[in-house]
Amino acid sequence: MVAKPNSVREDHETYGWLSQPNRHPQAPFRAAQITYPANLREALRQAQEDPRKTLFGVAHGIPSVFVTKILASTKPDFVWIDVEHGMFDRLTLHDAIHAAMTHSEGRAIVIVRVPKNDEISLTTALDAGAAGIVMPHTESAEEVREMMKAMYFPPMGQRSFSPWTFTPGISDASLYPEDPFNIRTSNQHVCLIPQIESVRGIENAEEIASVPGVSALMFGFGDFMIDAGVPVKLGGEPHPKVAAAIGRFMAAAKSNGLPLFGGAQTPDMVPSMVGMGYAAIAIAFDYWGLARLVHDGLVQARKSVAGEDAAEEGGKTQVATNGHGAREEA
């Protein structure tokens, strides 16, 4: 049966997109253009001021835009793409950043960890609209200042202007007046997050944190333990060198009014991390999450047909704890 024209109009007036504002995406930090950087600086400020506004996101290491779309559809506060260890080529990185923005309907802020001194990855991430850059293996204030030159447009830095990210008069809208090419958007929204993960970096933590323009700090547990020559482990009581390093790291952040950025291996870590000063926390890791999903399903299936002993034989579990002492199976 074909609907009458009047009923079609009435249905649209009742059920059309504009008639249902409750379905409109809530994306308080997005830019005027969805593929331009969201205002991570303001999001971190609000989260630091009010723990109820802590940003929760997902760590993305599987180099697939299909995976990005799935992660973004959950509407996380941020998607943290790891290019340092994830195998993202340039085009995949560009498209993943756009997918994170569009498939979250502008809600997800994109943060990218780029390999140290990798100008191509950095340029790609920024031109695609990344709002945060994690700088791994940061060891000095001078390194931070050099990174800022590459990340920001003049007068803050020396970033090169791209003519391939907009079309004048069509896709160049800005939230700010007299900002036709979104230079102000980028300079005001994009954040640098130095990751300190070596003995030298911890020795210089205070000077790194005190560089004007640094927006947050991240600690690299694994690399620090390797560099410090202590056993690498995910849980239990931290080695005295690790405990001392964490203390200096947190003290540097606190004395300079900086929030912390990092990941929680289990949700029960979140309250303590927020109490420690974390304003943005990745609560899921795509690689580990996929493995956990399959592993747990296999164990449960084997138990259901063969008894617990056989299930354990087919999918043994190793009990460990994460870097903050929470118990976990791996």
SVG drawing of the C-alpha trace seen along z (x, -y; Angstrom):
<svg xmlns="http://www.w3.org/2000/svg" viewBox="-3 -38 73 72">
<polyline fill="none" stroke="black" stroke-width="0.4" points="0.0,0.0 1.4,-3.4 1.3,-6.1 -0.6,-9.3 1.4,-12.5 -0.1,-14.1 0.7,-11.1 4.3,-11.1 4.6,-14.8 3.0,-14.2 5.3,-11.3 8.3,-13.4 7.2,-16.3 6.7,-13.8 9.6,-11.4 12.1,-13.4 15.6,-14.0 15.0,-17.7 11.8,-16.8 13.8,-14.5 16.5,-16.7 17.1,-13.9 18.8,-12.0 21.1,-14.8 24.7,-14.0 26.2,-15.6 29.6,-16.6 30.6,-19.6 34.2,-19.8 34.0,-19.3 35.2,-21.9 33.0,-23.6 34.2,-21.0 33.9,-17.5 37.3,-16.6 39.1,-19.5 40.6,-19.0 38.2,-18.9 39.0,-21.1 41.0,-18.6 42.6,-21.5 39.2,-22.5 38.1,-18.9 41.2,-18.3 40.7,-21.5 37.1,-20.6 38.1,-17.0 40.8,-18.3 38.4,-20.7 35.6,-18.2 36.4,-14.5 32.9,-13.7 34.0,-15.0 36.9,-12.6 37.4,-11.5 37.1,-7.8 38.3,-6.3 39.8,-3.4 43.3,-2.5 43.4,-1.6 46.4,0.5 44.8,2.7 45.5,0.9 42.1,1.2 39.6,-1.5 36.8,1.1 37.9,1.5 38.0,-2.2 34.4,-2.5 33.3,0.2 35.2,-1.5 33.9,-5.0 30.3,-3.7 30.4,-3.2 30.8,-7.0 33.9,-7.1 35.2,-10.5 38.4,-9.8 40.1,-7.3 43.9,-7.0 45.6,-5.7 49.0,-4.2 51.2,-4.7 54.4,-4.1 53.7,-0.4 50.5,0.1 51.2,0.8 49.3,-2.2 50.4,-3.4 49.8,-7.0 46.5,-6.6 45.1,-4.2 46.0,-6.7 44.4,-9.5 41.2,-7.6 41.1,-6.1 41.2,-9.6 38.3,-10.7 36.4,-7.5 36.8,-8.0 35.3,-11.5 32.5,-10.7 31.3,-7.4 31.2,-8.9 29.2,-11.8 31.8,-14.2 32.0,-13.0 35.3,-11.2 38.4,-13.3 41.4,-11.8 44.7,-11.4 47.7,-9.9 51.0,-8.6 53.5,-9.1 57.0,-7.6 59.7,-10.0 61.1,-12.2 58.6,-10.9 57.6,-14.0 55.4,-12.1 53.2,-10.5 53.0,-13.8 52.0,-15.8 49.5,-13.2 47.9,-13.1 47.6,-16.8 46.4,-17.4 43.7,-14.7 42.4,-16.5 44.1,-14.8 43.5,-16.9 46.3,-15.4 49.8,-14.2 51.6,-11.8 55.3,-12.3 57.0,-9.0 60.5,-8.8 60.5,-12.4 63.8,-13.1 64.3,-16.9 62.6,-20.3 64.4,-21.0 62.8,-18.0 59.4,-19.3 60.1,-22.8 61.2,-21.3 58.0,-19.2 55.9,-22.3 57.6,-24.1 56.4,-21.2 52.9,-21.0 51.7,-24.5 51.2,-27.2 52.9,-30.6 53.3,-32.5 53.4,-29.4 55.4,-27.2 56.4,-26.5 53.9,-24.0 53.3,-23.9 49.9,-24.9 48.1,-22.3 45.9,-23.3 44.4,-19.8 42.3,-19.7 39.6,-22.2 37.9,-24.0 37.6,-27.8 34.0,-28.9 32.8,-25.3 34.5,-23.4 36.4,-26.0 34.0,-27.0 35.6,-27.9 34.2,-28.4 36.3,-31.5 36.0,-34.9 38.5,-35.8 39.8,-32.2 39.0,-31.2 41.6,-28.4 41.2,-27.1 44.7,-28.2 43.3,-29.4 41.3,-26.3 44.4,-24.1 46.5,-26.3 43.9,-26.5 42.6,-22.9 45.6,-20.7 47.5,-19.4 51.0,-18.0 51.3,-15.1 55.0,-14.2 55.4,-10.5 58.2,-10.1 59.6,-6.5 63.3,-6.5 65.6,-7.2 66.8,-10.4 63.3,-11.5 62.4,-11.1 65.5,-13.1 64.2,-15.9 60.5,-15.5 60.2,-18.8 61.7,-20.8 59.6,-18.8 56.4,-19.6 57.3,-23.2 57.5,-24.0 54.7,-26.4 52.1,-24.7 52.4,-21.2 48.8,-20.0 49.3,-16.7 51.8,-14.0 52.0,-10.2 54.2,-7.7 55.6,-4.7 55.8,-1.8 57.3,0.9 60.0,-1.1 61.0,-2.7 61.5,0.7 63.6,1.9 65.7,-1.3 66.1,-1.2 67.3,2.5 64.5,3.9 62.3,6.9 59.4,6.1 56.1,7.1 52.5,6.0 51.6,6.1 52.4,6.6 54.5,4.3 56.5,2.0 60.2,2.1 61.7,-0.7 63.1,-2.4 59.7,-2.3 57.9,-3.6 60.4,-6.4 60.0,-7.3 56.3,-7.4 56.6,-9.7 58.8,-12.1 56.6,-12.0 53.4,-12.8 55.1,-15.5 56.2,-17.2 52.7,-17.1 51.2,-18.4 53.6,-21.3 52.9,-22.4 49.1,-21.9 49.1,-19.2 46.6,-16.4 47.7,-12.8 46.8,-10.7 47.0,-6.8 45.3,-3.5 43.5,-1.3 43.8,2.4 40.7,3.1 37.8,0.8 38.3,1.1 41.5,-0.9 39.6,-4.0 38.7,-5.6 42.3,-5.4 43.7,-6.8 41.3,-9.7 42.4,-10.3 46.0,-10.3 45.2,-13.1 44.3,-11.3 41.9,-13.4 41.8,-11.0 41.8,-7.2 41.7,-4.5 39.5,-1.8 39.8,0.6 42.5,1.8 41.3,3.2 44.0,5.8 43.8,7.2 40.0,6.8 39.6,9.0 41.9,11.6 40.1,11.6 36.7,11.9 37.8,15.0 39.7,16.5 36.9,16.2 34.4,17.6 36.6,20.6 37.1,21.3 33.4,21.0 32.4,23.3 34.9,26.0 33.6,25.9 30.0,26.3 30.7,29.6 33.8,31.2 34.0,30.1 36.3,27.6 39.5,29.8 39.3,30.2 38.5,26.6 41.5,25.5 43.7,27.9 42.5,26.3 42.7,22.7 44.9,22.2 44.9,18.9 47.8,17.1 46.9,14.8 48.8,11.5 48.3,8.0 48.5,4.8 50.9,1.9 48.7,0.4 48.3,3.6 44.9,4.7 44.5,8.5 43.9,9.6 44.0,12.9 46.0,13.0"/>
</svg>
